[in-house]
Amino acid sequence: QVQLVESGGGLVQSGGSLRLSCESTVRPIGINAMGWYRQTPGKQRELVAGVTSGGNTNYADSVKGRFTIARDNTKNMVYLQMNSLKPEDTGVYFCAMGRGEYIKDPILWGQGTQVTVSS
C-alpha cells in the first residue's frame, strides 16, 4: 500500500505558483524529517527542500526565496509552496520521509507528482 501520497502538481506558466501536498497515510511523521526531491531526465534525484523533525528547513540554492516547506504533524502532512516558478523547476517531485531527524537516507517515497513550468 502507498504510504506517502503527493498531490498538487500541474502545468503553470513562468511566474506562477503551485502548492504540493504530501500525506503520510500509515505512519505518523512527527519524529521524522520530511523532504521534497526533484527528478528530471538524465539527472540524479536532488533534494530541493527539507525539514527536520525539529522544524529546521533547508533548500537547494536554486529555489531559495521562492519555495517554502512546511509540516503539519497533527495531520501527517507536508507541503511545498512554490512561487515565482521557472522552467528549470520542471520535474517530478517526490515526497520522502527521512530515517530519523534528518532527511538523509529516506525510508519512504511517494509516487511523485509532475510539475511543468512553461515559458
Summary of the structure (lengths in Angstrom):
residues: 119
radius of gyration: 13.2
end to end distance: 37.2
largest distance: 39.8
contacts: 373
relative contact order: 0.32
helix: 3%
strand: 48%
